[in-house]
Amino acid sequence: MDLRTAVYNAARDGKLKLLQKLLGSRSREELEALTAGPGGGGGPGAGSTPLLIAARHGHLEVVEYLLDHCGARVEEGGSVSFDGETIEGAPPLWAASAAGHLGVVRSLLDHGASVNQTTLTNSTPLRAACFDGHLEIVRYLVGERGADLEVANRHGHTCLMISCYKGHREIARYLLEKGADVNRRSVKGNTALHDCAESGSLEILQLLLRSKARMEKDGYGMTPLLAASVTGHTNIVEYLIQGGLQQDEAAGSQSGTCAPGGSHQRGCSEEGCEGCGASASGQDEVPNVFCTREAAVEALELLGATFVDKKRDLLGAHKYWRRAMELRCEGGKYLPKPEPRQLVLAYDYSREVSSLEELEALITDPDEMRMQALLIRERILGPSHPDTSYYIRYRGAVYADSGNFERCINLWKYALDMQQGNLEPLSPMTASSFLSFAELYSYVLQDRSKGTLATHLGFSDLIGVLSKGVREVERALVHGKDPVADSAQFTKTLAIILHLVFLLEKVECTPEQEHQKRQTIYRLLKCSPRAKNGFTLLHMAVDKDTTTVGRYPVGKFPSLHVVNLLLECGADPDSRDYDNNTPLHVAARNNCPLIMSALMEAGAHMDATNAFKQTAYELLDEKLLTKSTMQPFNYITLQCLAARALDKHKIPYKGFIPEELEAFIELH
């Protein structure tokens, strides 16, 4: 164990005496190096500092020793873990606040830490304390140190929002008393009321309403009432519907007094009104949560859909749908449902019920009830809301588990079209859909070959999904997605596409279909997409890491079939990654002589060097048979030898030969 690691471990474990022994006789320069971050390598302390880890674990004496005697930088951030999640760029004050160590928080601030310093995701120490419910630290940071209540994280979520979402009532109350903006919106347009509705905290929701929170829609058009319906919090739904409908009725009345047992009307101005019992102080007044009959109907219908798919309670769903239908028919004035533009194959051409009689008949047909839930959710939430496509995919997966692959595929295709039409390119949800198709198709093809499945899976099924995958890459590039910044999503999407190509090679096709397949792959190659490390599709096809793309096996890489197809469709055998490796270098690392031969037959240069001046042949493992069977001189021309000689002897050539020859020399 090196000294740096020993110092880090002592700070983490709170071993002050050991730390004093390790650091006591060190020079100022040595102390600065040993207490700075990030730690080297991937072992303990990588990305962290001794001060940060000591603050994280609440070792006050260690924190003060590092600050007072070792010159540790009080605001130097690093990586720290909470509940299995790694927080990047977290300053020591943030870690101490998140972990609830008030003494350490005081000490760090006394030593000059900034009270509003943020992590890389713009989370403040105050937000960290609000997240984990540390009321004393919240009071101290705000009341004594003047922490800013309104600094939001990168998603626009404020301290009040996270307190509401996590159900910390007293913290929410304190923040409101200190002037937190109750109607502040996040990047996606939600407010603290939405967070309460999603988490099911009725008491905090009532507190927000008394603080003049407004019932507004978020970026998806969701009100807090609908948010509660989506998450299945019946207490919130009942409260908002009951109080809202009463106030809606009261708003339509010109009476200035309230009926006994009713809600306090908007027009009632009498203190101590006998009808509603509102006190002079207004503390018992039902907050304004106006709810139209139509909004209440939609909330109950959506709640029923949640009971079907999330709670798996068909009887409960039927109860809420009945209430919604009765409310639609209330007072003899029926609220009609909008007519669907067209019936959907994925929903088995089902249509929503429109009467109590049709609703009663549903209870004998569980499958039809499940289709009703999907129809209702799509109508109310719309196709752009992530939950709409999520539950379509969920229902498809249930069908797949029962062996009904045709229904599953139809639902998944419908969900994928919905995602590509509404979500951002390279959305994780869309990538998940492509992966599900690849895994399902792999399973079906394997079991068909064993004769255990009767499900037919043909060229049109595979090429349809592959074409949508290519379209996803095209969409990403058109929308200006950065392959470097979004390398993880690009890599995953491209890997899934290669797995689909792998599966497509297992399916027989006509000459016309073969042409369509090659056209699709040519479209993909024209995009010139890059994965991690600047890998092209050909690099990925010869890399064993491409095999692992999900939980279940699909294709196996390196794949000679996929490599040949890419080469035939125009892939460049001498393309370079960010380290100047060609696909031949990657194939050599993976010890694939057949693929190396295919690449060289397609024109790859055996003597092309990477950024470390290594040829592919030099990367072959000496212990394996491959190196002894490869004959590099069979693929090296006199032109190649001349290029290497120019480079080796540093003979100037630029400006003396044609530009295309300059590029050829640089290849070597």
TORBAVEX-619785 format. One record per residue (C-alpha): x, y, z. Coordinates in steps of 0.02 Angstrom, whole numbers, plus 50000, padded with zeros to 5 digits. Each point is the difference from the previous one (the first is absolute). Layout:
<recs>
XYZ ...
</recs>
This chain:
<recs>
500005000050000 500735016849951 500055015050117 498615009449911 498804985350019 500494997950183 499605018450034 498334998549911 499514984250096 500485007850168 498935015349962 498544989149945 500084989350157 500245014750119 501704994250061 500715016650057 501564993250087 500504989849848 499715015149890 501115010550112 501384987049987 499864999549811 499965018849975 500795007650154 501785001849934 499595003949818 500515015849910 498705012449937 500234993749822 499774981850054 498455004450100 499255008949852 500294984949888 499334987550128 498415009750043 499575005349823 498904990349880 499604990549900 500844984450063 500974990049872 499424984349912 498374991550033 500274994950181 499415008050162 499945018849987 499965000949811 499135016549963 499865004850184 501045008950134 500374995750182 499025015450056 498494995549893 499904982150063 500265005450181 498595012749982 498904986749919 500204988650152 499895013850131 501754998850073 500095017650072 501724998550080 500754993349838 499175014049901 500725013450114 501734992050002 500054999649810 499445018249991 501045007250143 501624990149987 500084993149823 499355014549896 498634989749917 498965010449879 498295002450078 499065001549835 500884986849895 498674988549928 500064981849951 498994984149983 498994993450146 498714986050013 498275000850078 498774985549992 500964991949858 500065015849894 501625009149964 499895019050015 501315008949895 500815016550048 499304999650177 500855012250120 500294994450181 498595011450061 498774991549883 500514982750061 499865004850184 498305008049970 499354984949906 500604988250136 499275010550142 501615004750092 499585017150072 501645001850095 501014997249842 498885012249905 500345013550131 501874997049995 500135000449811 499045016349990 501085007350140 501524995549894 499355009749850 498944987749901 498725008249885 498234996250060 499334999349821 501404990149916 499254986849885 500384982849929 500194997249813 498104998249989 499785016850088 499384992650164 500355010950152 500384994350179 498265006550047 499194989149868 501004985050062 499355002850177 498225002149935 500134983949900 500464989550151 498895009150125 501305008150113 498935014050074 501335006550122 501255002349860 498695008449891 499605012250141 501845003450029 500455002649816 498525011549968 499775008750167 501815002750052 500974999049838 498805007649874 499944985549877 499055004049840 498324991049998 499755001849813 501594992449927 499324985749893 500934984849935 500284996949815 498214993749982 499315015950077 499464991350161 500095011250153 500244996050183 498135001750029 499604988049858 501154986350064 499365002150178 498234997549936 500474985249893 500904991450144 498565003650120 500985010950124 498555010450065 500915010350132 501385004749879 498705005249870 499105010350133 501625008550053 500505004149821 498295007649967 500155010550158 501675006349935 499235005449836 500304985549881 499115002549833 498534988050009 499625001649814 501774998349932 500094988849846 501314987049952 500744997949827 498544988549956 498735011950074 499514990850158 499755008850167 500124994650182 498164995249989 500424987249866 501364992850111 498774998150144 498734991849888 501304987749933 500634995350173 498284999150083 500325012750138 498265007250033 500515010450152 501375009049904 498835002549852 498745008450116 501415010650071 500495005749825 498215004149954 499825010650157 501585009049943 499125004849837 500724986449889 499164999949830 499304984549914 500965001649837 500484988349858 501794994049973 500894998149833 499014984249961 498345008650037 499854990950167 499135008150148 500444994450178 498334990849998 500504989749848 501744997350074 499194992150153 498914989149887 501524993949902 500924995050159 498454992550081 499895011050155 498144998850034 500085011450152 500615014549894 498774996449860 498514999050119 500505015950091 500245010349843 498434993549915 498875001750151 500595017350050 500185005749821 498264994949944 499225007950154 500885016349964 499584999049816 498174998450046 500185014150126 500815011149869 498454998049893 498875005250143 499685018250043 499684996050183 501175008250124 499794986950136 500434981650006 498934984650024 500274990450163 501364987049978 500525007449832 501625008549950 500305018350034 499385009049845 501075012149904 498685013550024 499794997550187 500765014450097 499234997350170 501184996150142 499504984250093 498704995349868 498804987350077 499764991149835 501804994749970 500765003450170 501435010349931 500945008750139 500365018450003 501844996449972 499634989649845 501064985450063 498604987449972 499515006749830 500094987449859 501295006849878 499475004849825 500184984249895 498675002849869 499674984349900 498794998849855 498904984949974 501004995549845 501655000750096 499284989050137 499394987349872 501714999049917 500874998250168 498884985450049 500194991649830 501895001950007 500024993450179 499064984749939 501314997349864 501345000950135 499084986850101 500014988649847 501835001449951 500915005450158 498974992950142 499324985149899 498315002550082 498634998149868 498575001550125 500745016050070 500195006749823 498194995749961 499435009450156 500875016149947 499424998449820 498214998050061 500165015850104 500705009149849 498584994049889 498695005150129 500815017250010 499965001149809 498124997050006 499655010950153 498585012549989 499364993149837 501385008849903 501164986749929 501845004349975 500444990549841 501704992049969 500925006149845 499834988549850 501644991049959 500795005049834 500224981749957 499964983250085 501724992750040 500604982649951 501134999350154 498465002250111 499114986149903 498875013549926 499205003250170 499035016050033 499615008350166 498354995850084 498755014350001 498594994250114 499734991750169 499324984649912 501594997949896 501045003050156 499104986350097 500334987749859 501875003450015 500164991350167 499834983149914 501405003749875 501665003750089 500955001649837 498815013249937 500195009450165 501875000649971 499735007349827 498825012950076 501395005450118 501195002949852 498675009549903 499575011250148 501825003850038 500395004749820 498455011249989 500335009450163 501905000750008 500325000549814 501384991149902 501395011850059 499864994950183 501284986350041 498724989850099 498934997549845 501304990149902 500714992250159 498384991150045 499714994749819 501704991550007 499604992850171 498394992249935 500954992949852 501284992150117 498584991750097 499354992549837 501764993949957 500154991550170 498404990549962 500644994949828 498925011949898 501435007549901 498925007049860 499035011450119 501635004950084 500845004849835 498495010349944 499975009750164 501885002849999 499985006349821 498635012250045 500965006050153 501615002049899 499115010649869 499295010550141 501715002450079 500855004849838 498615012249962 500055008750169 501604997050099 501725007449971 501194990149889 501024986950094 498795000450146 500404986050124 498184994349984 500154998249811 501664990850017 499154988350124 498644996349871 501304995449868 500884988750125 498374991350046 499684996349816 501764993049977 499854988850154 498264993949952 500464996649819 501564990650055 498964989250116 498694996449867 501304995749867 500944988450117 498444990850055 499344998749822 501624991549949 499704987450140 498224997249942 499235005750165 499115015749937 498685002249868 500165019049993 500505005849826 501355013349994 500505005749828 501075012449907 498695013850009 499974999350191 501885002050016 500275012649860 498585010750068 500855002050169 501735001749922 499365014249889 499305008950152 501704997950084 500865008349853 498695013750006 500425002950183 501835003049956 499495011749858 498855009650119 501405001850126 501195007549873 498685011549926 499585006450174 501845003950031 500344986650129 501854999950043 500744982449976 501335004150130 498855007450133 498684986749968 501244985849969 499184988150125 498305001149913 500784999749826 501014984650047 498504990850071 498885004249852 501324994949872 500364983850093 498154995449999 499905003949814 501474988449968 499124986450098 498475002449889 501134998449847 500724984150077 498244992850018 499505005549825 501404989549928 499134984650072 498405003149902 499784994249821 499575013849878 499615002449816 501165009849884 498855015150020 500094998650189 501894998049993 500085016349903 498885008550129 501124993850141 501565006949917 499155016549963 499575001750185 501784996250055 500685012149869 498875013650074 500744996450170 501805000549937 499675016649913 499625007650171 501814996050053 499474997550182 501334998550133 499894990350163 501155000450152 501845003349963 499495005349825 499564982349948 499154998149832 498724986349968 501394989249930 501055002350158 498494994750103 499644984849891 501754993150035 499975004050187 499454986950128 499325013750115 498595002849875 499294983050053 499425006650169 498565011849969 498634994650120 499524986950128 499674986449872 501134993549860 499625005549822 501454999549877 501814994950025 501415011449950 501245000949915 498864994449858 500724995449830 498275000649919 499685017850060 501775005549952 499804993349823 498305008349980 500675016950060 501494998849883 498884995549853 498915015150039 501485012049997 500765000250175 501795006749998 501214986150054 501325013150044 498885011350106 500825006550159 499415002050180 500635013850116 501604990150033 500274997349814 499554981550013 499254992349844 498724985850010 501484988749964 500825005450164 498414996250096 499814983149913 501814996050046 499675004050183 498524988249992 501074986649915 498874997749848 501054993749852 498514996849885 499355017750026 501755007149978 500144990849834 498305006749945 500545017850042 501644998249907 499124992449849 498925015750001 501555011049995 500465002750183 501865003650023 500874987350111 501425012150035 498925015150045 500555006750170 498965007250141 500415014950112 501244989050093 500904994949839 499344982250013 499434989649853 498574987650014 501234985549984 500965006450152 498404999750103 499724981349973 500344989350152 501694991349985 499344984850093 498564996749882 500054990549836 499315014749904 501645009549993 500964985349930 498684996749866 499855018149942 501195004749860 500065019150000 501165001149849 498634992249893 499035016250024 501415013049997 500425008449835 501595008649944 499035016350016 499674996150185 501854996350031 500505016449916 498775009850108 500684992250159 501795003849945 499575018349975 499255000850175 501404990150082 501405010749929 499045016550018 500195004049816 499015015849957 498644996849874 498615012750025 499855011549851 501084988549893 498694986649963 498125000049961 498845002750149 499214982649985 501734992450022 500305010950154 498444992350079 500634982749954 501675003250087 499135006850156 498994983850006 501634990950034 
</recs>
